[in-house]
Amino acid sequence: MTAAAAAVVQDAGAKLLGWPGAVESIQDLLTQQFRQPDVPHPVLQWLRADAQFLAAWSDAQRRSPLTLVVWGVAP
């Protein structure tokens, strides 16, 4: 809840100061610093890429025996 409120305040502050907001930053990330054409839905594409990364990361963590040991020992 606090992180969501902070994101809203940060985006509003950027707009008040005339700075680029979150969508422009995501567009910059997805177009490799504006070397490629703009993507139609940057936030949706970023969320998909994030979900793919988290799926691959969690799969790698499950396959790591050290991670399983740490999870078993952790309180």
PDB file with SEQRES, HELIX, SHEET and CRYST1 records, atoms N, CA, C and O in Angstrom:
SEQRES   1 A   75  MET THR ALA ALA ALA ALA ALA VAL VAL GLN ASP ALA GLY          
SEQRES   2 A   75  ALA LYS LEU LEU GLY TRP PRO GLY ALA VAL GLU SER ILE          
SEQRES   3 A   75  GLN ASP LEU LEU THR GLN GLN PHE ARG GLN PRO ASP VAL          
SEQRES   4 A   75  PRO HIS PRO VAL LEU GLN TRP LEU ARG ALA ASP ALA GLN          
SEQRES   5 A   75  PHE LEU ALA ALA TRP SER ASP ALA GLN ARG ARG SER PRO          
SEQRES   6 A   75  LEU THR LEU VAL VAL TRP GLY VAL ALA PRO                      
HELIX    1 AA1 THR A    2  LEU A   17  1                                  16    
HELIX    2 AA2 ALA A   22  LEU A   30  1                                   9    
HELIX    3 AA3 PRO A   42  ARG A   63  1                                  22    
HELIX    4 AA4 PRO A   65  VAL A   73  1                                   9    
CRYST1    1.000    1.000    1.000  90.00  90.00  90.00 P 1           1          
ATOM      1  N   MET A   1       0.827  -1.187   0.000  1.00  0.00           N  
ATOM      2  CA  MET A   1       0.000   0.000   0.000  1.00  0.00           C  
ATOM      3  C   MET A   1       0.869   1.247   0.000  1.00  0.00           C  
ATOM      4  O   MET A   1       0.616   2.186  -0.755  1.00  0.00           O  
ATOM      5  N   THR A   2       1.889   1.257   0.845  1.00  0.00           N  
ATOM      6  CA  THR A   2       2.775   2.407   0.924  1.00  0.00           C  
ATOM      7  C   THR A   2       3.564   2.583  -0.368  1.00  0.00           C  
ATOM      8  O   THR A   2       3.767   3.708  -0.825  1.00  0.00           O  
ATOM      9  N   ALA A   3       4.007   1.480  -0.955  1.00  0.00           N  
ATOM     10  CA  ALA A   3       4.759   1.566  -2.203  1.00  0.00           C  
ATOM     11  C   ALA A   3       3.890   2.108  -3.338  1.00  0.00           C  
ATOM     12  O   ALA A   3       4.362   2.886  -4.166  1.00  0.00           O  
ATOM     13  N   ALA A   4       2.630   1.701  -3.375  1.00  0.00           N  
ATOM     14  CA  ALA A   4       1.727   2.200  -4.406  1.00  0.00           C  
ATOM     15  C   ALA A   4       1.486   3.697  -4.237  1.00  0.00           C  
ATOM     16  O   ALA A   4       1.452   4.439  -5.218  1.00  0.00           O  
ATOM     17  N   ALA A   5       1.319   4.135  -3.001  1.00  0.00           N  
ATOM     18  CA  ALA A   5       1.130   5.566  -2.745  1.00  0.00           C  
ATOM     19  C   ALA A   5       2.385   6.348  -3.117  1.00  0.00           C  
ATOM     20  O   ALA A   5       2.294   7.441  -3.674  1.00  0.00           O  
ATOM     21  N   ALA A   6       3.547   5.797  -2.813  1.00  0.00           N  
ATOM     22  CA  ALA A   6       4.800   6.461  -3.167  1.00  0.00           C  
ATOM     23  C   ALA A   6       4.955   6.569  -4.681  1.00  0.00           C  
ATOM     24  O   ALA A   6       5.451   7.579  -5.179  1.00  0.00           O  
ATOM     25  N   ALA A   7       4.540   5.545  -5.413  1.00  0.00           N  
ATOM     26  CA  ALA A   7       4.623   5.582  -6.871  1.00  0.00           C  
ATOM     27  C   ALA A   7       3.719   6.666  -7.445  1.00  0.00           C  
ATOM     28  O   ALA A   7       4.098   7.369  -8.381  1.00  0.00           O  
ATOM     29  N   VAL A   8       2.532   6.795  -6.883  1.00  0.00           N  
ATOM     30  CA  VAL A   8       1.602   7.829  -7.356  1.00  0.00           C  
ATOM     31  C   VAL A   8       2.163   9.215  -7.065  1.00  0.00           C  
ATOM     32  O   VAL A   8       2.119  10.097  -7.922  1.00  0.00           O  
ATOM     33  N   VAL A   9       2.688   9.408  -5.865  1.00  0.00           N  
ATOM     34  CA  VAL A   9       3.264  10.704  -5.500  1.00  0.00           C  
ATOM     35  C   VAL A   9       4.474  11.023  -6.375  1.00  0.00           C  
ATOM     36  O   VAL A   9       4.650  12.164  -6.803  1.00  0.00           O  
ATOM     37  N   GLN A  10       5.295  10.031  -6.637  1.00  0.00           N  
ATOM     38  CA  GLN A  10       6.477  10.240  -7.470  1.00  0.00           C  
ATOM     39  C   GLN A  10       6.084  10.631  -8.894  1.00  0.00           C  
ATOM     40  O   GLN A  10       6.672  11.546  -9.470  1.00  0.00           O  
ATOM     41  N   ASP A  11       5.102   9.947  -9.457  1.00  0.00           N  
ATOM     42  CA  ASP A  11       4.666  10.261 -10.818  1.00  0.00           C  
ATOM     43  C   ASP A  11       4.025  11.649 -10.868  1.00  0.00           C  
ATOM     44  O   ASP A  11       4.255  12.402 -11.814  1.00  0.00           O  
ATOM     45  N   ALA A  12       3.224  11.991  -9.858  1.00  0.00           N  
ATOM     46  CA  ALA A  12       2.612  13.319  -9.815  1.00  0.00           C  
ATOM     47  C   ALA A  12       3.673  14.403  -9.656  1.00  0.00           C  
ATOM     48  O   ALA A  12       3.585  15.456 -10.287  1.00  0.00           O  
ATOM     49  N   GLY A  13       4.660  14.154  -8.828  1.00  0.00           N  
ATOM     50  CA  GLY A  13       5.748  15.118  -8.658  1.00  0.00           C  
ATOM     51  C   GLY A  13       6.529  15.332  -9.938  1.00  0.00           C  
ATOM     52  O   GLY A  13       6.913  16.458 -10.253  1.00  0.00           O  
ATOM     53  N   ALA A  14       6.767  14.260 -10.676  1.00  0.00           N  
ATOM     54  CA  ALA A  14       7.476  14.376 -11.953  1.00  0.00           C  
ATOM     55  C   ALA A  14       6.675  15.223 -12.938  1.00  0.00           C  
ATOM     56  O   ALA A  14       7.242  16.047 -13.654  1.00  0.00           O  
ATOM     57  N   LYS A  15       5.359  15.022 -12.976  1.00  0.00           N  
ATOM     58  CA  LYS A  15       4.523  15.815 -13.879  1.00  0.00           C  
ATOM     59  C   LYS A  15       4.518  17.286 -13.484  1.00  0.00           C  
ATOM     60  O   LYS A  15       4.557  18.161 -14.349  1.00  0.00           O  
ATOM     61  N   LEU A  16       4.471  17.564 -12.186  1.00  0.00           N  
ATOM     62  CA  LEU A  16       4.490  18.953 -11.719  1.00  0.00           C  
ATOM     63  C   LEU A  16       5.797  19.653 -12.075  1.00  0.00           C  
ATOM     64  O   LEU A  16       5.807  20.847 -12.378  1.00  0.00           O  
ATOM     65  N   LEU A  17       6.894  18.909 -12.038  1.00  0.00           N  
ATOM     66  CA  LEU A  17       8.197  19.481 -12.352  1.00  0.00           C  
ATOM     67  C   LEU A  17       8.524  19.452 -13.841  1.00  0.00           C  
ATOM     68  O   LEU A  17       9.553  19.982 -14.261  1.00  0.00           O  
ATOM     69  N   GLY A  18       7.658  18.838 -14.638  1.00  0.00           N  
ATOM     70  CA  GLY A  18       7.893  18.749 -16.078  1.00  0.00           C  
ATOM     71  C   GLY A  18       8.892  17.673 -16.465  1.00  0.00           C  
ATOM     72  O   GLY A  18       9.436  17.693 -17.569  1.00  0.00           O  
ATOM     73  N   TRP A  19       9.133  16.743 -15.569  1.00  0.00           N  
ATOM     74  CA  TRP A  19      10.054  15.648 -15.842  1.00  0.00           C  
ATOM     75  C   TRP A  19       9.313  14.498 -16.505  1.00  0.00           C  
ATOM     76  O   TRP A  19       8.088  14.420 -16.409  1.00  0.00           O  
ATOM     77  N   PRO A  20      10.030  13.604 -17.177  1.00  0.00           N  
ATOM     78  CA  PRO A  20       9.368  12.426 -17.741  1.00  0.00           C  
ATOM     79  C   PRO A  20       8.834  11.527 -16.628  1.00  0.00           C  
ATOM     80  O   PRO A  20       9.459  11.383 -15.577  1.00  0.00           O  
ATOM     81  N   GLY A  21       7.687  10.937 -16.871  1.00  0.00           N  
ATOM     82  CA  GLY A  21       7.063  10.079 -15.876  1.00  0.00           C  
ATOM     83  C   GLY A  21       7.430   8.622 -16.060  1.00  0.00           C  
ATOM     84  O   GLY A  21       8.366   8.283 -16.784  1.00  0.00           O  
ATOM     85  N   ALA A  22       6.673   7.766 -15.388  1.00  0.00           N  
ATOM     86  CA  ALA A  22       6.955   6.329 -15.409  1.00  0.00           C  
ATOM     87  C   ALA A  22       6.786   5.730 -16.803  1.00  0.00           C  
ATOM     88  O   ALA A  22       7.590   4.898 -17.223  1.00  0.00           O  
ATOM     89  N   VAL A  23       5.747   6.149 -17.518  1.00  0.00           N  
ATOM     90  CA  VAL A  23       5.503   5.577 -18.849  1.00  0.00           C  
ATOM     91  C   VAL A  23       6.647   5.923 -19.800  1.00  0.00           C  
ATOM     92  O   VAL A  23       7.071   5.081 -20.591  1.00  0.00           O  
ATOM     93  N   GLU A  24       7.144   7.145 -19.728  1.00  0.00           N  
ATOM     94  CA  GLU A  24       8.271   7.528 -20.580  1.00  0.00           C  
ATOM     95  C   GLU A  24       9.527   6.740 -20.220  1.00  0.00           C  
ATOM     96  O   GLU A  24      10.301   6.359 -21.098  1.00  0.00           O  
ATOM     97  N   SER A  25       9.723   6.500 -18.938  1.00  0.00           N  
ATOM     98  CA  SER A  25      10.888   5.724 -18.510  1.00  0.00           C  
ATOM     99  C   SER A  25      10.793   4.280 -18.984  1.00  0.00           C  
ATOM    100  O   SER A  25      11.788   3.696 -19.414  1.00  0.00           O  
ATOM    101  N   ILE A  26       9.595   3.704 -18.904  1.00  0.00           N  
ATOM    102  CA  ILE A  26       9.407   2.333 -19.384  1.00  0.00           C  
ATOM    103  C   ILE A  26       9.576   2.274 -20.896  1.00  0.00           C  
ATOM    104  O   ILE A  26      10.174   1.335 -21.421  1.00  0.00           O  
ATOM    105  N   GLN A  27       9.049   3.273 -21.597  1.00  0.00           N  
ATOM    106  CA  GLN A  27       9.209   3.344 -23.055  1.00  0.00           C  
ATOM    107  C   GLN A  27      10.699   3.415 -23.406  1.00  0.00           C  
ATOM    108  O   GLN A  27      11.148   2.760 -24.346  1.00  0.00           O  
ATOM    109  N   ASP A  28      11.449   4.195 -22.664  1.00  0.00           N  
ATOM    110  CA  ASP A  28      12.887   4.318 -22.861  1.00  0.00           C  
ATOM    111  C   ASP A  28      13.561   2.964 -22.676  1.00  0.00           C  
ATOM    112  O   ASP A  28      14.433   2.589 -23.460  1.00  0.00           O  
ATOM    113  N   LEU A  29      13.163   2.238 -21.649  1.00  0.00           N  
ATOM    114  CA  LEU A  29      13.730   0.925 -21.372  1.00  0.00           C  
ATOM    115  C   LEU A  29      13.407  -0.068 -22.489  1.00  0.00           C  
ATOM    116  O   LEU A  29      14.285  -0.802 -22.943  1.00  0.00           O  
ATOM    117  N   LEU A  30      12.155  -0.091 -22.930  1.00  0.00           N  
ATOM    118  CA  LEU A  30      11.724  -1.092 -23.911  1.00  0.00           C  
ATOM    119  C   LEU A  30      12.202  -0.792 -25.331  1.00  0.00           C  
ATOM    120  O   LEU A  30      12.273  -1.702 -26.157  1.00  0.00           O  
ATOM    121  N   THR A  31      12.526   0.448 -25.625  1.00  0.00           N  
ATOM    122  CA  THR A  31      12.982   0.788 -26.975  1.00  0.00           C  
ATOM    123  C   THR A  31      14.494   0.962 -27.019  1.00  0.00           C  
ATOM    124  O   THR A  31      15.027   1.548 -27.961  1.00  0.00           O  
ATOM    125  N   GLN A  32      15.177   0.463 -26.015  1.00  0.00           N  
ATOM    126  CA  GLN A  32      16.639   0.543 -25.909  1.00  0.00           C  
ATOM    127  C   GLN A  32      17.088   1.987 -26.081  1.00  0.00           C  
ATOM    128  O   GLN A  32      17.844   2.324 -26.991  1.00  0.00           O  
ATOM    129  N   GLN A  33      16.602   2.819 -25.182  1.00  0.00           N  
ATOM    130  CA  GLN A  33      16.914   4.244 -25.136  1.00  0.00           C  
ATOM    131  C   GLN A  33      16.530   4.942 -26.444  1.00  0.00           C  
ATOM    132  O   GLN A  33      17.307   5.707 -27.016  1.00  0.00           O  
ATOM    133  N   PHE A  34      15.323   4.655 -26.891  1.00  0.00           N  
ATOM    134  CA  PHE A  34      14.693   5.297 -28.046  1.00  0.00           C  
ATOM    135  C   PHE A  34      15.420   5.038 -29.364  1.00  0.00           C  
ATOM    136  O   PHE A  34      15.357   5.861 -30.277  1.00  0.00           O  
ATOM    137  N   ARG A  35      16.107   3.905 -29.468  1.00  0.00           N  
ATOM    138  CA  ARG A  35      16.741   3.519 -30.732  1.00  0.00           C  
ATOM    139  C   ARG A  35      15.767   2.783 -31.634  1.00  0.00           C  
ATOM    140  O   ARG A  35      15.986   2.689 -32.842  1.00  0.00           O  
ATOM    141  N   GLN A  36      14.690   2.259 -31.055  1.00  0.00           N  
ATOM    142  CA  GLN A  36      13.666   1.538 -31.806  1.00  0.00           C  
ATOM    143  C   GLN A  36      12.363   2.313 -31.706  1.00  0.00           C  
ATOM    144  O   GLN A  36      12.236   3.202 -30.864  1.00  0.00           O  
ATOM    145  N   PRO A  37      11.390   1.987 -32.557  1.00  0.00           N  
ATOM    146  CA  PRO A  37      10.101   2.686 -32.476  1.00  0.00           C  
ATOM    147  C   PRO A  37       9.398   2.432 -31.139  1.00  0.00           C  
ATOM    148  O   PRO A  37       9.636   1.422 -30.476  1.00  0.00           O  
ATOM    149  N   ASP A  38       8.537   3.361 -30.763  1.00  0.00           N  
ATOM    150  CA  ASP A  38       7.780   3.221 -29.521  1.00  0.00           C  
ATOM    151  C   ASP A  38       6.927   1.967 -29.551  1.00  0.00           C  
ATOM    152  O   ASP A  38       6.430   1.566 -30.604  1.00  0.00           O  
ATOM    153  N   VAL A  39       6.761   1.354 -28.398  1.00  0.00           N  
ATOM    154  CA  VAL A  39       5.888   0.193 -28.269  1.00  0.00           C  
ATOM    155  C   VAL A  39       4.487   0.689 -27.926  1.00  0.00           C  
ATOM    156  O   VAL A  39       4.348   1.704 -27.244  1.00  0.00           O  
ATOM    157  N   PRO A  40       3.443  -0.007 -28.386  1.00  0.00           N  
ATOM    158  CA  PRO A  40       2.080   0.508 -28.201  1.00  0.00           C  
ATOM    159  C   PRO A  40       1.617   0.555 -26.748  1.00  0.00           C  
ATOM    160  O   PRO A  40       0.953   1.516 -26.358  1.00  0.00           O  
ATOM    161  N   HIS A  41       1.938  -0.434 -25.947  1.00  0.00           N  
ATOM    162  CA  HIS A  41       1.489  -0.490 -24.550  1.00  0.00           C  
ATOM    163  C   HIS A  41       2.703  -0.781 -23.673  1.00  0.00           C  
ATOM    164  O   HIS A  41       2.932  -1.938 -23.317  1.00  0.00           O  
ATOM    165  N   PRO A  42       3.486   0.236 -23.314  1.00  0.00           N  
ATOM    166  CA  PRO A  42       4.749  -0.032 -22.617  1.00  0.00           C  
ATOM    167  C   PRO A  42       4.580  -0.656 -21.240  1.00  0.00           C  
ATOM    168  O   PRO A  42       5.374  -1.516 -20.858  1.00  0.00           O  
ATOM    169  N   VAL A  43       3.576  -0.250 -20.491  1.00  0.00           N  
ATOM    170  CA  VAL A  43       3.418  -0.799 -19.137  1.00  0.00           C  
ATOM    171  C   VAL A  43       3.047  -2.275 -19.202  1.00  0.00           C  
ATOM    172  O   VAL A  43       3.588  -3.086 -18.450  1.00  0.00           O  
ATOM    173  N   LEU A  44       2.126  -2.628 -20.097  1.00  0.00           N  
ATOM    174  CA  LEU A  44       1.721  -4.026 -20.247  1.00  0.00           C  
ATOM    175  C   LEU A  44       2.895  -4.888 -20.701  1.00  0.00           C  
ATOM    176  O   LEU A  44       3.078  -5.997 -20.201  1.00  0.00           O  
ATOM    177  N   GLN A  45       3.685  -4.390 -21.637  1.00  0.00           N  
ATOM    178  CA  GLN A  45       4.831  -5.157 -22.121  1.00  0.00           C  
ATOM    179  C   GLN A  45       5.877  -5.303 -21.021  1.00  0.00           C  
ATOM    180  O   GLN A  45       6.509  -6.354 -20.909  1.00  0.00           O  
ATOM    181  N   TRP A  46       6.069  -4.267 -20.212  1.00  0.00           N  
ATOM    182  CA  TRP A  46       7.013  -4.333 -19.106  1.00  0.00           C  
ATOM    183  C   TRP A  46       6.554  -5.351 -18.063  1.00  0.00           C  
ATOM    184  O   TRP A  46       7.368  -6.105 -17.530  1.00  0.00           O  
ATOM    185  N   LEU A  47       5.261  -5.371 -17.772  1.00  0.00           N  
ATOM    186  CA  LEU A  47       4.739  -6.340 -16.805  1.00  0.00           C  
ATOM    187  C   LEU A  47       4.889  -7.766 -17.313  1.00  0.00           C  
ATOM    188  O   LEU A  47       5.183  -8.674 -16.534  1.00  0.00           O  
ATOM    189  N   ARG A  48       4.690  -7.974 -18.615  1.00  0.00           N  
ATOM    190  CA  ARG A  48       4.893  -9.316 -19.188  1.00  0.00           C  
ATOM    191  C   ARG A  48       6.354  -9.745 -19.071  1.00  0.00           C  
ATOM    192  O   ARG A  48       6.647 -10.880 -18.696  1.00  0.00           O  
ATOM    193  N   ALA A  49       7.271  -8.824 -19.396  1.00  0.00           N  
ATOM    194  CA  ALA A  49       8.697  -9.147 -19.291  1.00  0.00           C  
ATOM    195  C   ALA A  49       9.069  -9.438 -17.846  1.00  0.00           C  
ATOM    196  O   ALA A  49       9.867 -10.336 -17.579  1.00  0.00           O  
ATOM    197  N   ASP A  50       8.499  -8.688 -16.916  1.00  0.00           N  
ATOM    198  CA  ASP A  50       8.757  -8.912 -15.499  1.00  0.00           C  
ATOM    199  C   ASP A  50       8.241 -10.275 -15.058  1.00  0.00           C  
ATOM    200  O   ASP A  50       8.916 -10.980 -14.308  1.00  0.00           O  
ATOM    201  N   ALA A  51       7.061 -10.649 -15.515  1.00  0.00           N  
ATOM    202  CA  ALA A  51       6.489 -11.951 -15.167  1.00  0.00           C  
ATOM    203  C   ALA A  51       7.342 -13.088 -15.731  1.00  0.00           C  
ATOM    204  O   ALA A  51       7.549 -14.100 -15.062  1.00  0.00           O  
ATOM    205  N   GLN A  52       7.838 -12.924 -16.964  1.00  0.00           N  
ATOM    206  CA  GLN A  52       8.697 -13.949 -17.548  1.00  0.00           C  
ATOM    207  C   GLN A  52       9.994 -14.086 -16.764  1.00  0.00           C  
ATOM    208  O   GLN A  52      10.481 -15.193 -16.536  1.00  0.00           O  
ATOM    209  N   PHE A  53      10.549 -12.943 -16.354  1.00  0.00           N  
ATOM    210  CA  PHE A  53      11.780 -12.982 -15.568  1.00  0.00           C  
ATOM    211  C   PHE A  53      11.547 -13.682 -14.232  1.00  0.00           C  
ATOM    212  O   PHE A  53      12.347 -14.524 -13.826  1.00  0.00           O  
ATOM    213  N   LEU A  54      10.457 -13.338 -13.548  1.00  0.00           N  
ATOM    214  CA  LEU A  54      10.183 -13.948 -12.252  1.00  0.00           C  
ATOM    215  C   LEU A  54       9.948 -15.449 -12.375  1.00  0.00           C  
ATOM    216  O   LEU A  54      10.357 -16.214 -11.501  1.00  0.00           O  
ATOM    217  N   ALA A  55       9.298 -15.875 -13.445  1.00  0.00           N  
ATOM    218  CA  ALA A  55       9.088 -17.308 -13.658  1.00  0.00           C  
ATOM    219  C   ALA A  55      10.418 -18.022 -13.873  1.00  0.00           C  
ATOM    220  O   ALA A  55      10.652 -19.086 -13.299  1.00  0.00           O  
ATOM    221  N   ALA A  56      11.285 -17.447 -14.691  1.00  0.00           N  
ATOM    222  CA  ALA A  56      12.591 -18.059 -14.935  1.00  0.00           C  
ATOM    223  C   ALA A  56      13.448 -18.039 -13.675  1.00  0.00           C  
ATOM    224  O   ALA A  56      14.155 -19.004 -13.386  1.00  0.00           O  
ATOM    225  N   TRP A  57      13.385 -16.940 -12.926  1.00  0.00           N  
ATOM    226  CA  TRP A  57      14.170 -16.828 -11.695  1.00  0.00           C  
ATOM    227  C   TRP A  57      13.709 -17.851 -10.654  1.00  0.00           C  
ATOM    228  O   TRP A  57      14.531 -18.514 -10.021  1.00  0.00           O  
ATOM    229  N   SER A  58      12.393 -17.974 -10.482  1.00  0.00           N  
ATOM    230  CA  SER A  58      11.891 -18.923  -9.485  1.00  0.00           C  
ATOM    231  C   SER A  58      12.207 -20.361  -9.892  1.00  0.00           C  
ATOM    232  O   SER A  58      12.477 -21.203  -9.035  1.00  0.00           O  
ATOM    233  N   ASP A  59      12.175 -20.644 -11.192  1.00  0.00           N  
ATOM    234  CA  ASP A  59      12.541 -21.976 -11.658  1.00  0.00           C  
ATOM    235  C   ASP A  59      14.011 -22.259 -11.355  1.00  0.00           C  
ATOM    236  O   ASP A  59      14.355 -23.354 -10.911  1.00  0.00           O  
ATOM    237  N   ALA A  60      14.871 -21.282 -11.591  1.00  0.00           N  
ATOM    238  CA  ALA A  60      16.297 -21.457 -11.300  1.00  0.00           C  
ATOM    239  C   ALA A  60      16.524 -21.632  -9.796  1.00  0.00           C  
ATOM    240  O   ALA A  60      17.380 -22.415  -9.384  1.00  0.00           O  
ATOM    241  N   GLN A  61      15.766 -20.913  -8.986  1.00  0.00           N  
ATOM    242  CA  GLN A  61      15.915 -21.041  -7.536  1.00  0.00           C  
ATOM    243  C   GLN A  61      15.460 -22.412  -7.039  1.00  0.00           C  
ATOM    244  O   GLN A  61      16.068 -22.981  -6.133  1.00  0.00           O  
ATOM    245  N   ARG A  62      14.391 -22.939  -7.635  1.00  0.00           N  
ATOM    246  CA  ARG A  62      13.920 -24.273  -7.233  1.00  0.00           C  
ATOM    247  C   ARG A  62      14.934 -25.352  -7.578  1.00  0.00           C  
ATOM    248  O   ARG A  62      15.041 -26.359  -6.878  1.00  0.00           O  
ATOM    249  N   ARG A  63      15.670 -25.143  -8.645  1.00  0.00           N  
ATOM    250  CA  ARG A  63      16.642 -26.147  -9.067  1.00  0.00           C  
ATOM    251  C   ARG A  63      17.956 -26.056  -8.310  1.00  0.00           C  
ATOM    252  O   ARG A  63      18.798 -26.949  -8.407  1.00  0.00           O  
ATOM    253  N   SER A  64      18.126 -25.004  -7.573  1.00  0.00           N  
ATOM    254  CA  SER A  64      19.373 -24.814  -6.840  1.00  0.00           C  
ATOM    255  C   SER A  64      19.287 -25.510  -5.481  1.00  0.00           C  
ATOM    256  O   SER A  64      18.432 -25.153  -4.670  1.00  0.00           O  
ATOM    257  N   PRO A  65      20.130 -26.469  -5.218  1.00  0.00           N  
ATOM    258  CA  PRO A  65      20.059 -27.175  -3.938  1.00  0.00           C  
ATOM    259  C   PRO A  65      20.383 -26.257  -2.752  1.00  0.00           C  
ATOM    260  O   PRO A  65      19.820 -26.428  -1.670  1.00  0.00           O  
ATOM    261  N   LEU A  66      21.269 -25.305  -2.942  1.00  0.00           N  
ATOM    262  CA  LEU A  66      21.617 -24.408  -1.847  1.00  0.00           C  
ATOM    263  C   LEU A  66      20.406 -23.574  -1.431  1.00  0.00           C  
ATOM    264  O   LEU A  66      20.194 -23.346  -0.240  1.00  0.00           O  
ATOM    265  N   THR A  67      19.634 -23.131  -2.373  1.00  0.00           N  
ATOM    266  CA  THR A  67      18.433 -22.362  -2.049  1.00  0.00           C  
ATOM    267  C   THR A  67      17.465 -23.200  -1.228  1.00  0.00           C  
ATOM    268  O   THR A  67      16.888 -22.710  -0.258  1.00  0.00           O  
ATOM    269  N   LEU A  68      17.284 -24.453  -1.607  1.00  0.00           N  
ATOM    270  CA  LEU A  68      16.386 -25.317  -0.859  1.00  0.00           C  
ATOM    271  C   LEU A  68      16.877 -25.543   0.570  1.00  0.00           C  
ATOM    272  O   LEU A  68      16.073 -25.598   1.501  1.00  0.00           O  
ATOM    273  N   VAL A  69      18.192 -25.673   0.746  1.00  0.00           N  
ATOM    274  CA  VAL A  69      18.753 -25.852   2.078  1.00  0.00           C  
ATOM    275  C   VAL A  69      18.503 -24.598   2.928  1.00  0.00           C  
ATOM    276  O   VAL A  69      18.090 -24.695   4.084  1.00  0.00           O  
ATOM    277  N   VAL A  70      18.755 -23.440   2.350  1.00  0.00           N  
ATOM    278  CA  VAL A  70      18.553 -22.180   3.084  1.00  0.00           C  
ATOM    279  C   VAL A  70      17.089 -22.014   3.450  1.00  0.00           C  
ATOM    280  O   VAL A  70      16.774 -21.602   4.567  1.00  0.00           O  
ATOM    281  N   TRP A  71      16.196 -22.327   2.533  1.00  0.00           N  
ATOM    282  CA  TRP A  71      14.764 -22.223   2.837  1.00  0.00           C  
ATOM    283  C   TRP A  71      14.380 -23.189   3.950  1.00  0.00           C  
ATOM    284  O   TRP A  71      13.537 -22.865   4.786  1.00  0.00           O  
ATOM    285  N   GLY A  72      14.986 -24.369   3.971  1.00  0.00           N  
ATOM    286  CA  GLY A  72      14.678 -25.340   5.007  1.00  0.00           C  
ATOM    287  C   GLY A  72      15.214 -24.949   6.380  1.00  0.00           C  
ATOM    288  O   GLY A  72      14.613 -25.290   7.398  1.00  0.00           O  
ATOM    289  N   VAL A  73      16.325 -24.243   6.417  1.00  0.00           N  
ATOM    290  CA  VAL A  73      16.946 -23.858   7.667  1.00  0.00           C  
ATOM    291  C   VAL A  73      16.359 -22.556   8.202  1.00  0.00           C  
ATOM    292  O   VAL A  73      16.353 -22.328   9.412  1.00  0.00           O  
ATOM    293  N   ALA A  74      15.871 -21.713   7.319  1.00  0.00           N  
ATOM    294  CA  ALA A  74      15.365 -20.403   7.737  1.00  0.00           C  
ATOM    295  C   ALA A  74      14.139 -20.546   8.630  1.00  0.00           C  
ATOM    296  O   ALA A  74      13.287 -21.403   8.394  1.00  0.00           O  
ATOM    297  N   PRO A  75      14.055 -19.708   9.649  1.00  0.00           N  
ATOM    298  CA  PRO A  75      12.898 -19.804  10.573  1.00  0.00           C  
ATOM    299  C   PRO A  75      11.624 -19.300   9.952  1.00  0.00           C  
ATOM    300  O   PRO A  75      10.575 -19.315  10.596  1.00  0.00           O  
TER     301      PRO A  75                                                      
END                                                                             
